[in-house]
Amino acid sequence: MWVGNRRQFGGLILGGIVMQITKNFTTDEMACSCCNKSDMNEDFMKILQSIRDEIQRPLKITSGFRCEKHNSRVSTTGKTGPHTHAKAVDILISGEDAMRLFSIAQQHGISGIGLSQKGPHNKRFCHIDSLTPEEGPRPTVWTYG
């Protein structure tokens, strides 16, 4: 049973061990849907929080960290890719908000941005990552589908 608030428990939510990584993002929303690992890169999370602060709206994360097994099932990058480096998220966002996120992400040094803006609004997303040129072809922008 939950008693108290996040401040009292240092960000820990009892009954699932969900911890705050930053002011607005938790380990639960960054966890791999395959293995529940959520070891996100600290510098990337600081950038993501800065983007969240500037955009001044909640950002719904649909994919954060991915283990190699999960990434090979859902991504064309196979066993490796930005999500396996713990430096990427997919954010459910569409329309004007997606374009605003695109612009803000670039200003914060995000090196990879992918947009999927076709189909139903509840399936549209923006991928952002902070890979270095050594980790992948960066900077780059792409669209899906």
N, C-alpha and C positions, 0 to 999 in steps of 0.2 A: 504494500500500500504506500502511496506517495504522501509524504509529509514534509512540508517545507518548500523551499524554492531553490532554483539553480545556484543562486549566490551562496546560500547556506551550505550547499554541498559542493562548492567549488566547480560547478559546471556539470557534475555527475547527475544523471537521471537514474534513479533506482528502478530495478525491474527490467533491465535491458543493457545496462552499462553503456549508456550513450554519453559521450563527453563532448563538451564544446571544444572545437579546434580554434575558432575565432568567435567574435561576438555574434555572428549570424549563421555559422556553419558547424554542424556536428559530425562526429565520427560515423553515425548511422547513415546520414545522407551521402557520405563519401565512400561507404563500404562496397566492396565487390559483391555483386549479387550471387556469386558462385561460392566464395570462401569467407566472406565477411571481413576480409583484411581491409584496413583503411589507413595505411601509413602514408598519408599525403605529404608531399614536399612542403616544408615550412615556408620557404620563400614564395612558392606558388600560392599558398593559402593566404599569405599577407597581401599579395597582389589581388587575389579574388575578393578579399574583404575590402580592399580599397575601391575596387570596381563597384561592389555592393553599396558602399558608403556614398559614392558619387551618383549612382543611378537612383538611389533613394526609393527602392522598391524591393520586395522579396525576390530572390532568384531561386526558382525550383530546380534543383539538381536532379537530372534523370540518370546520370552516370558519372561516377567519380573514379576511384581507383579500380583497376581491373587486373586480376591475375592473368598469367600467360594463357592458361586454359580457357578462361572466359573470353579473353580478347580474341583468341583464335576462332572462337565460335561466332562472334558478333561483328568483327572488324576485318576489313580488307588488309590491314597491316599485319595480320597473322599473330604470332606469339609476342611480338613487340609492338610498340606504338606509344603515343603520348600518355595514354591512360596507364600503361604498365610502368611508366616512369614516375607515376604519381604526380604528374604535372599537367593534368587535363581534367576538364569537366564538360559535360553536355548540359545545357540549360534550356528548359522548356520556356520558349519565348517566341513571339511572332510579331509581324508587322512593324509598326513604328518603333516599338520597344526593342525589337531585334536590331534595327538599324542604329538605334541609340547605343545599345550594348556594343555593337561592332565598333563604333566610333570611340567610345570610352575605353574599351579593351585595348585598342591600338595606342591610345594615349598613355596607358599604363604599362606598355612594353610587351604586351602579349604577342608572341611570335607566330602562332598558328591560329587561324580562325576559319571555321567551316560553317556554312549556313545551309539549313534545310528548311525551306519556307513553302513547300508544296503540300497539298492535302489539307486535312482538318487541322484547325488551329491547335488542338490538344496533342498533336503529333509533331509540330514544328519546333525546331530547336537551333541553338547556336553552340558549336563546339569551340572552346578556347583552350589554348595550351601555351606553355612557356618553354618548349624545347629549345636547346641551343643548336647552332648549325652543326655541331659535332654529333648530336643525337638524331638529327633528321633534317631534311631540306627546309630551312627556315631563313628568313621569314616567308610565310606563304598564306594565301587565302584560297579557299575552294568552296564549291557548292556540291551538295549531294543530289544524286538522282538525275 
